[in-house]
Amino acid sequence: MAGYDVIVIGGGPGGYVCAIRAAQLGLSTACVEGRNTLGGTCLNVGCIPSKALLHASHQYHEATHNFSRMGLLAPEISVDWPAMLSYKDGTISANTGGIEFLFKKNKVTWLKGWGSIVSPGKVKVGEEVHDAGSIVIATGSDAASLPGIEVDEKSIVTSTGALELEQVPQRMTVIGAGVIGLELGSVYSRLGTRVNVLEYLNAITPGMDGEVAKILQRLLKRQGLAFQLGVEVKSVTATDGGQQIRYLNRKTGKEQECTADVVLVATGRRPQTEGLGLEQIGIETSKGGQVVVDRSLRTNVAGIYAIGDVVAGPMLAHKAEDEGMAVAETIAGRAAHINHDIIPGVIYTHPEVAAVGKTEEQLKEEGRAYRVGKFPFLGNARAKAIFAADGFVKLLVDRFTDRILGCHMIGPSASDMIQEISLAMEFGASAEDVALTCHAHPTYSEAVREAALACGDGAIHA
């Protein structure tokens, strides 16, 4: 029996970051992970491989649509799908191998296998039980499906199977117009697949700013994606002509059908806690299966914490990382900090979508007095130079104090630009603070400054 100050169960973004930070703070640390590689869903079958395919498919789109406009002439461009998958797999290996190196560098022990909590302070991995001063549950989430739909990861797939298709399909139906569905739908649409998106709600990207959602849908339709909103999928049946999807129009009550070679089920994710032994040791969980924690991410059982997708909040890798660092600091006796109100969200379509803080819909519901500063990328010289002038930056500020309440943008490099506003909000900055800060020219980030100026006397280039 080996003993550690901290045992983290799960080697995903939350778990491995927590383990490394705990080790850096002088705690003997082990991380339990049953995959052959570290990094969890995000690095192995999620964030990283999907971004690799998004990048590759975007380059193909640029080559076939914009290269000639820039004077770049080449023989006909074609897609080598096996080579693209190989590039994706190489990207995964480079990142997962990097985490294993960091474990060795920081003296984190990798306990290979699936873990369960035998009792407070004891974690079982395989046949061996390990003592732990503190235990951190960081087991992530699994893809959720719909009743009656049998996922085989070949013709009916989750995001995992969608990253490993044997060939680019001619027709794909995506069930769910959230982040995963739109990103992977975009990949295949760019590669020539006819993509049809079915969404239960009446708008795409639930929880996103309404104006941004409308613009994104319009731009994705222009790229070839079709949308059926306000529909409920009833069944998916294999036929000689492919997978037949039957769905109900919730407004008219009329049943409709469509056929696809591949069906991507992108209807969200659920916490992965099976086999952990939570019920046996009395750890409280919610109706949705999430582990209940307090503000310091402690469970109701002393010495056991939980972070990431298994607890409430957005299922995002960077949220899990923040929580992992905070828990490590807490266990080490330090003051921990995490601000759940300032966690950015990103959709890596083209154009990208990024947001942080409140939406207009939320501010209206709260009865908050606010002002809007908005600037279109049509007024940004660099965006126009690369044919990426669709979209805008929208800043929401308190009407009386000018303090930034939220930011929503759709446009080039939105995923990177949102960090400026996240930092500004963390420090309680006003729109005027951003407007008075010099931004390099020509950059996309000038659109952020212009939106801040628009909260006051007006933008310069609009």
C-alpha positions as a printed NumPy array, in Angstrom:
array([[  0.   ,   0.   ,   0.   ],
       [  1.457,   3.315,  -1.121],
       [  0.459,   6.637,   0.397],
       [  0.224,  10.152,  -1.076],
       [ -0.766,  13.6  ,   0.116],
       [ -3.096,  13.894,  -2.893],
       [ -4.593,  11.386,  -5.304],
       [ -6.373,  12.818,  -8.335],
       [ -8.772,  10.449, -10.109],
       [ -8.77 ,  11.362, -13.795],
       [ -5.983,  12.572, -16.107],
       [ -7.937,  15.096, -18.179],
       [ -7.328,  18.874, -18.211],
       [ -8.705,  19.343, -14.698],
       [ -7.023,  16.277, -13.239],
       [ -3.544,  16.561, -14.712],
       [ -3.359,  20.302, -14.004],
       [ -4.47 ,  19.718, -10.415],
       [ -1.848,  16.971,  -9.996],
       [  0.991,  19.064, -11.422],
       [  0.044,  22.108,  -9.343],
       [ -0.194,  20.015,  -6.158],
       [  3.246,  18.561,  -6.828],
       [  4.662,  22.034,  -7.472],
       [  3.35 ,  23.06 ,  -4.04 ],
       [  5.331,  20.29 ,  -2.373],
       [  2.627,  17.64 ,  -2.013],
       [  3.331,  13.993,  -2.891],
       [  0.863,  13.429,  -5.704],
       [ -0.52 ,  10.605,  -7.82 ],
       [ -2.93 ,  10.727, -10.727],
       [ -5.162,   7.773, -11.633],
       [ -5.861,   7.308, -15.34 ],
       [ -7.009,   4.185, -17.159],
       [ -6.404,   5.358, -20.733],
       [ -3.142,   4.489, -22.417],
       [ -2.441,   8.216, -22.681],
       [ -2.995,  11.204, -20.433],
       [ -5.108,  14.23 , -21.338],
       [ -8.593,  12.778, -20.976],
       [-11.383,  13.349, -23.481],
       [-10.129,  16.819, -24.397],
       [ -6.708,  15.839, -25.704],
       [ -7.553,  12.356, -26.953],
       [-11.016,  12.558, -28.521],
       [-12.223,  16.124, -28.012],
       [-10.792,  19.635, -28.024],
       [ -7.418,  18.968, -29.625],
       [ -8.263,  16.509, -32.441],
       [-11.361,  18.506, -33.388],
       [ -9.267,  21.691, -33.639],
       [ -6.764,  19.877, -35.828],
       [ -9.532,  18.871, -38.247],
       [-11.088,  22.336, -38.073],
       [ -7.725,  23.839, -39.   ],
       [ -7.077,  21.391, -41.839],
       [-10.557,  21.741, -43.307],
       [-10.365,  25.542, -43.045],
       [ -7.079,  25.538, -44.958],
       [ -8.749,  23.44 , -47.653],
       [-11.626,  25.935, -47.793],
       [ -9.174,  28.834, -48.117],
       [ -7.271,  27.031, -50.871],
       [-10.415,  26.363, -52.889],
       [-12.13 ,  29.713, -52.279],
       [ -9.619,  32.475, -51.54 ],
       [ -6.149,  31.518, -52.8  ],
       [ -6.851,  32.613, -56.384],
       [ -8.136,  35.97 , -55.086],
       [ -4.696,  36.535, -53.544],
       [ -2.778,  35.506, -56.681],
       [ -1.965,  32.024, -55.405],
       [ -2.467,  29.616, -58.267],
       [ -1.926,  25.88 , -57.924],
       [ -3.091,  22.602, -59.456],
       [ -6.436,  21.338, -58.258],
       [ -6.508,  20.816, -54.483],
       [ -7.859,  17.496, -53.2  ],
       [ -8.408,  15.888, -49.812],
       [ -6.36 ,  12.905, -48.649],
       [ -8.577,  11.846, -45.754],
       [ -6.256,   9.162, -44.299],
       [ -3.397,  11.684, -44.321],
       [ -5.594,  14.266, -42.604],
       [ -6.475,  11.733, -39.902],
       [ -2.779,  10.934, -39.531],
       [ -2.049,  14.642, -39.015],
       [ -4.806,  14.726, -36.379],
       [ -3.384,  11.675, -34.594],
       [  0.102,  13.175, -34.613],
       [ -1.259,  16.295, -32.974],
       [ -2.832,  14.17 , -30.232],
       [  0.402,  12.245, -29.612],
       [  2.493,  15.406, -29.347],
       [  0.199,  16.791, -26.657],
       [ -0.43 ,  13.645, -24.617],
       [  3.269,  12.819, -24.644],
       [  3.951,  16.317, -23.381],
       [  1.78 ,  15.744, -20.3  ],
       [  3.588,  12.495, -19.501],
       [  6.855,  14.44 , -19.641],
       [  5.42 ,  17.074, -17.276],
       [  4.399,  14.344, -14.819],
       [  7.96 ,  13.041, -14.744],
       [  9.393,  16.546, -14.469],
       [  7.164,  17.383, -11.491],
       [  7.414,  13.915,  -9.888],
       [  3.711,  13.086, -10.253],
       [  3.081,   9.335, -10.095],
       [  0.803,   7.977, -12.809],
       [ -1.283,   5.149, -11.352],
       [ -2.37 ,   3.346, -14.517],
       [ -5.855,   1.89 , -14.262],
       [ -9.392,   2.835, -13.279],
       [ -9.86 ,   4.119,  -9.759],
       [-12.582,   3.876,  -7.149],
       [-12.909,   5.358,  -3.676],
       [-13.031,   2.554,  -1.138],
       [-13.499,   4.9  ,   1.826],
       [-12.412,   8.436,   2.74 ],
       [ -8.641,   8.531,   2.256],
       [ -8.404,   5.282,   0.294],
       [ -8.36 ,   4.857,  -3.489],
       [ -8.311,   1.466,  -5.194],
       [ -6.588,   1.062,  -8.564],
       [ -6.702,  -2.452,  -9.925],
       [ -6.106,  -4.698,  -6.916],
       [ -4.025,  -2.18 ,  -4.971],
       [ -5.353,   0.306,  -2.405],
       [ -3.524,   3.613,  -1.921],
       [ -3.771,   5.983,   1.041],
       [ -4.447,   9.641,   0.324],
       [ -4.552,  12.687,   2.546],
       [ -6.936,  14.26 ,   0.027],
       [ -8.798,  12.853,  -2.982],
       [ -9.824,  14.869,  -6.038],
       [-12.533,  13.511,  -8.38 ],
       [-11.778,  14.705, -11.922],
       [-13.349,  11.998, -14.056],
       [-14.918,  14.258, -16.692],
       [-17.953,  13.462, -18.8  ],
       [-19.311,  11.165, -21.509],
       [-21.337,  12.013, -24.602],
       [-25.08 ,  11.853, -23.962],
       [-27.424,  10.221, -26.462],
       [-31.183,  10.185, -27.005],
       [-33.616,   7.422, -26.012],
       [-33.944,   4.774, -28.691],
       [-30.859,   5.835, -30.652],
       [-28.147,   3.174, -30.631],
       [-24.688,   4.693, -31.061],
       [-22.246,   2.359, -32.865],
       [-19.52 ,   4.979, -33.551],
       [-19.588,   4.005, -37.239],
       [-22.805,   5.247, -38.865],
       [-24.411,   6.664, -35.703],
       [-21.623,   8.475, -33.891],
       [-20.804,  10.78 , -31.035],
       [-17.974,  13.302, -31.306],
       [-15.56 ,  10.399, -30.667],
       [-16.647,   8.431, -33.732],
       [-16.901,  11.58 , -35.837],
       [-13.143,  12.023, -35.447],
       [-12.444,   8.526, -36.828],
       [-14.777,   8.033, -39.811],
       [-13.358,   5.732, -42.459],
       [-14.236,   8.191, -45.201],
       [-15.782,  11.614, -45.682],
       [-19.536,  10.936, -45.95 ],
       [-21.723,  12.371, -48.684],
       [-24.545,  13.151, -46.229],
       [-24.435,  13.84 , -42.503],
       [-27.24 ,  14.703, -40.108],
       [-26.183,  16.415, -36.904],
       [-28.57 ,  16.149, -33.95 ],
       [-27.929,  19.193, -31.787],
       [-26.85 ,  22.716, -32.771],
       [-24.499,  23.295, -29.86 ],
       [-20.735,  23.777, -29.929],
       [-19.768,  20.178, -30.778],
       [-22.395,  19.751, -33.486],
       [-21.533,  23.001, -35.25 ],
       [-17.769,  22.519, -35.074],
       [-17.772,  18.976, -36.453],
       [-20.558,  19.817, -38.883],
       [-18.332,  22.612, -40.189],
       [-15.413,  20.231, -40.679],
       [-17.371,  17.884, -42.912],
       [-19.263,  20.621, -44.719],
       [-15.953,  22.179, -45.806],
       [-14.797,  18.779, -47.071],
       [-17.875,  18.411, -49.282],
       [-20.446,  16.657, -47.052],
       [-24.067,  17.803, -47.208],
       [-24.715,  18.608, -43.543],
       [-28.211,  18.917, -42.081],
       [-28.51 ,  20.119, -38.465],
       [-31.569,  19.232, -36.363],
       [-32.11 ,  21.25 , -33.169],
       [-34.822,  20.844, -30.527],
       [-34.823,  24.544, -29.595],
       [-35.758,  27.432, -31.865],
       [-32.224,  28.819, -32.035],
       [-28.711,  27.438, -32.339],
       [-26.003,  27.623, -29.619],
       [-28.246,  27.644, -26.516],
       [-27.117,  30.217, -23.942],
       [-25.167,  32.333, -26.437],
       [-26.034,  35.952, -27.18 ],
       [-29.103,  35.937, -29.434],
       [-27.708,  38.389, -31.986],
       [-24.489,  36.414, -32.318],
       [-26.433,  33.165, -32.738],
       [-28.478,  34.613, -35.628],
       [-25.388,  35.884, -37.444],
       [-23.544,  32.592, -36.938],
       [-26.467,  30.593, -38.321],
       [-26.66 ,  32.853, -41.365],
       [-22.932,  32.519, -42.047],
       [-22.958,  28.729, -41.597],
       [-25.911,  28.466, -43.984],
       [-23.874,  30.433, -46.5  ],
       [-21.121,  27.818, -46.049],
       [-23.57 ,  25.023, -46.89 ],
       [-25.019,  23.803, -43.579],
       [-28.813,  23.368, -43.489],
       [-30.794,  23.899, -40.288],
       [-34.089,  22.508, -39.022],
       [-34.93 ,  24.243, -35.727],
       [-37.662,  23.449, -33.239],
       [-37.713,  19.751, -34.102],
       [-37.668,  16.638, -31.927],
       [-35.842,  13.56 , -33.215],
       [-38.009,  10.482, -32.674],
       [-35.937,   7.681, -34.188],
       [-32.981,   6.706, -36.356],
       [-33.387,   3.541, -38.431],
       [-30.906,   1.775, -40.711],
       [-32.183,   1.269, -44.286],
       [-30.627,   0.237, -47.579],
       [-30.342,   3.921, -48.48 ],
       [-28.628,   4.914, -45.24 ],
       [-29.768,   6.043, -41.807],
       [-33.359,   7.3  , -41.832],
       [-34.049,  10.017, -39.255],
       [-37.639,  10.677, -38.249],
       [-38.358,  13.94 , -36.45 ],
       [-41.327,  15.996, -35.291],
       [-41.809,  19.688, -36.059],
       [-42.744,  20.967, -32.604],
       [-44.62 ,  23.971, -33.983],
       [-46.769,  22.281, -36.617],
       [-46.907,  18.773, -35.136],
       [-45.947,  17.38 , -38.54 ],
       [-43.575,  14.419, -38.788],
       [-40.739,  14.612, -41.306],
       [-37.882,  12.391, -42.442],
       [-34.401,  12.745, -43.819],
       [-31.661,  10.285, -44.742],
       [-27.943,  10.403, -44.055],
       [-24.87 ,   8.216, -44.378],
       [-23.727,   9.276, -40.904],
       [-25.686,  10.631, -37.952],
       [-23.757,  12.664, -35.404],
       [-25.458,  12.744, -32.009],
       [-24.316,  15.997, -30.367],
       [-26.91 ,  16.41 , -27.64 ],
       [-24.608,  17.305, -24.763],
       [-22.57 ,  15.427, -22.193],
       [-23.194,  13.788, -18.827],
       [-20.913,  13.441, -15.777],
       [-18.809,  10.262, -15.667],
       [-19.011,   8.877, -12.133],
       [-19.831,   5.219, -12.789],
       [-17.664,   2.82 , -10.827],
       [-16.245,   5.461,  -8.489],
       [-18.148,   4.186,  -5.477],
       [-19.683,   7.551,  -4.611],
       [-22.942,   6.109,  -3.328],
       [-21.21 ,   3.632,  -1.028],
       [-19.251,   6.345,   0.771],
       [-22.164,   8.79 ,   0.863],
       [-21.013,  11.497,  -1.543],
       [-23.958,  13.69 ,  -2.485],
       [-24.9  ,  13.972,  -6.156],
       [-27.551,  16.004,  -7.983],
       [-30.469,  14.676, -10.054],
       [-28.315,  15.124, -13.143],
       [-25.571,  12.971, -11.658],
       [-23.166,  15.805, -10.839],
       [-21.16 ,  15.749,  -7.629],
       [-22.412,  18.42 ,  -5.226],
       [-19.612,  20.698,  -3.948],
       [-19.31 ,  23.924,  -1.954],
       [-17.576,  27.127,  -3.087],
       [-14.204,  25.542,  -2.335],
       [-15.121,  22.458,  -4.414],
       [-15.334,  20.226,  -1.338],
       [-17.844,  17.392,  -1.348],
       [-19.902,  16.542,   1.735],
       [-17.291,  13.922,   2.677],
       [-14.211,  15.349,   4.404],
       [-11.011,  15.247,   2.383],
       [-12.734,  14.616,  -0.979],
       [-13.01 ,  17.302,  -3.667],
       [-14.503,  17.322,  -7.18 ],
       [-13.731,  19.464, -10.229],
       [-14.506,  19.862, -13.925],
       [-17.343,  18.214, -15.808],
       [-18.483,  16.158, -12.803],
       [-19.588,  19.326, -10.96 ],
       [-22.   ,  22.11 , -11.894],
       [-21.083,  24.735, -14.472],
       [-20.01 ,  24.794, -18.112],
       [-18.266,  21.633, -19.286],
       [-15.119,  23.365, -20.489],
       [-11.499,  22.263, -20.227],
       [-10.281,  25.663, -19.041],
       [-12.933,  25.782, -16.318],
       [-11.702,  22.374, -15.132],
       [ -8.092,  23.593, -15.184],
       [ -8.944,  26.635, -13.056],
       [-10.785,  24.447, -10.575],
       [ -7.892,  21.98 , -10.494],
       [ -5.395,  24.706,  -9.619],
       [ -7.759,  26.159,  -7.003],
       [ -8.212,  22.786,  -5.288],
       [ -4.458,  22.154,  -5.257],
       [ -3.93 ,  25.552,  -3.621],
       [ -6.638,  24.81 ,  -1.047],
       [ -5.181,  21.417,  -0.138],
       [ -1.738,  23.028,   0.23 ],
       [ -3.171,  25.529,   2.693],
       [ -3.009,  28.516,   0.389],
       [ -5.723,  30.999,  -0.52 ],
       [ -7.353,  29.802,  -3.743],
       [ -9.021,  31.958,  -6.376],
       [-11.512,  31.103,  -9.084],
       [-14.123,  33.393, -10.616],
       [-16.895,  31.332, -12.181],
       [-18.527,  34.508, -13.531],
       [-15.607,  35.148, -15.871],
       [-15.145,  31.921, -17.815],
       [-14.962,  32.515, -21.583],
       [-16.774,  30.273, -24.028],
       [-15.647,  29.681, -27.618],
       [-17.017,  28.041, -30.769],
       [-14.196,  27.26 , -33.198],
       [-16.178,  27.53 , -36.412],
       [-15.19 ,  30.049, -39.068],
       [-15.734,  32.742, -38.091],
       [-15.01 ,  31.987, -34.463],
       [-17.452,  32.916, -31.719],
       [-16.328,  33.94 , -28.228],
       [-18.115,  35.271, -25.179],
       [-17.537,  36.118, -21.539],
       [-19.838,  37.473, -18.856],
       [-23.505,  38.335, -19.237],
       [-25.584,  38.258, -22.422],
       [-28.068,  40.975, -23.309],
       [-30.859,  38.514, -22.64 ],
       [-29.572,  37.905, -19.103],
       [-29.169,  41.62 , -18.37 ],
       [-32.712,  42.329, -19.542],
       [-34.064,  39.502, -17.41 ],
       [-32.204,  40.898, -14.391],
       [-33.525,  44.401, -15.081],
       [-29.953,  45.73 , -15.251],
       [-29.346,  49.164, -16.781],
       [-26.672,  48.748, -19.45 ],
       [-25.208,  50.252, -22.607],
       [-24.037,  48.486, -25.768],
       [-20.879,  49.292, -27.683],
       [-20.646,  47.504, -31.01 ],
       [-18.145,  47.483, -33.847],
       [-18.277,  45.491, -37.124],
       [-15.228,  43.775, -38.586],
       [-16.104,  45.514, -41.844],
       [-14.364,  48.508, -40.279],
       [-11.228,  46.512, -39.43 ],
       [ -8.507,  46.795, -42.083],
       [ -6.757,  43.524, -41.281],
       [ -9.982,  41.5  , -41.287],
       [-10.893,  42.9  , -44.699],
       [ -7.44 ,  42.049, -46.035],
       [ -7.954,  38.326, -45.368],
       [-11.621,  38.104, -46.449],
       [-12.784,  37.722, -42.819],
       [-14.824,  40.879, -42.318],
       [-18.044,  39.114, -41.272],
       [-19.105,  39.605, -37.674],
       [-18.657,  42.143, -34.908],
       [-17.565,  42.81 , -31.334],
       [-20.276,  43.712, -28.833],
       [-19.412,  45.103, -25.405],
       [-22.017,  45.341, -22.618],
       [-21.332,  47.835, -19.817],
       [-23.11 ,  49.154, -16.758],
       [-25.022,  52.29 , -17.749],
       [-23.916,  54.222, -14.666],
       [-20.414,  52.949, -13.823],
       [-19.177,  51.922, -17.32 ],
       [-17.922,  48.659, -15.794],
       [-17.772,  45.803, -18.316],
       [-20.527,  43.241, -17.774],
       [-20.024,  41.031, -20.819],
       [-18.55 ,  40.743, -24.286],
       [-19.704,  38.786, -27.344],
       [-17.823,  38.575, -30.598],
       [-17.976,  36.72 , -33.87 ],
       [-15.043,  37.123, -36.185],
       [-11.384,  36.256, -36.861],
       [ -9.33 ,  35.105, -33.838],
       [-12.234,  35.739, -31.46 ],
       [-10.94 ,  32.891, -29.255],
       [ -7.759,  34.855, -28.546],
       [ -9.256,  38.344, -28.426],
       [-11.803,  37.458, -25.738],
       [ -8.922,  37.131, -23.252],
       [ -8.421,  40.896, -23.212],
       [-11.95 ,  41.387, -21.937],
       [-11.712,  38.456, -19.521],
       [ -8.657,  40.087, -17.951],
       [-10.34 ,  43.495, -17.936],
       [-13.389,  42.075, -16.164],
       [-11.232,  40.243, -13.617],
       [ -9.705,  43.569, -12.64 ],
       [-13.035,  45.428, -12.684],
       [-12.121,  47.572, -15.689],
       [-14.458,  49.952, -17.471],
       [-15.   ,  50.288, -21.2  ],
       [-13.095,  53.561, -20.997],
       [-10.052,  51.693, -19.621],
       [-10.041,  49.484, -22.726],
       [-10.691,  52.446, -25.03 ],
       [ -7.731,  54.392, -23.596],
       [ -5.337,  51.452, -24.018],
       [ -3.223,  51.598, -27.178],
       [ -3.842,  48.646, -29.51 ],
       [ -1.36 ,  47.713, -32.24 ],
       [ -2.301,  48.419, -35.864],
       [ -3.249,  46.565, -37.962],
       [ -4.716,  43.896, -35.668],
       [ -8.105,  42.292, -35.172],
       [ -7.979,  43.46 , -31.548],
       [ -8.563,  47.033, -32.707],
       [-12.196,  45.992, -33.088],
       [-12.314,  45.452, -29.309],
       [-11.033,  48.975, -28.695],
       [-13.525,  50.391, -31.184],
       [-16.383,  48.589, -29.417],
       [-15.168,  50.123, -26.148],
       [-15.095,  53.553, -27.784],
       [-18.641,  52.926, -29.005],
       [-19.719,  52.617, -25.36 ],
       [-18.752,  56.293, -24.972],
       [-18.6  ,  59.061, -27.574],
       [-18.441,  56.681, -30.518],
       [-16.141,  54.401, -32.521],
       [-13.667,  56.013, -34.925],
       [-13.939,  53.664, -37.908],
       [-17.671,  52.923, -37.926]])
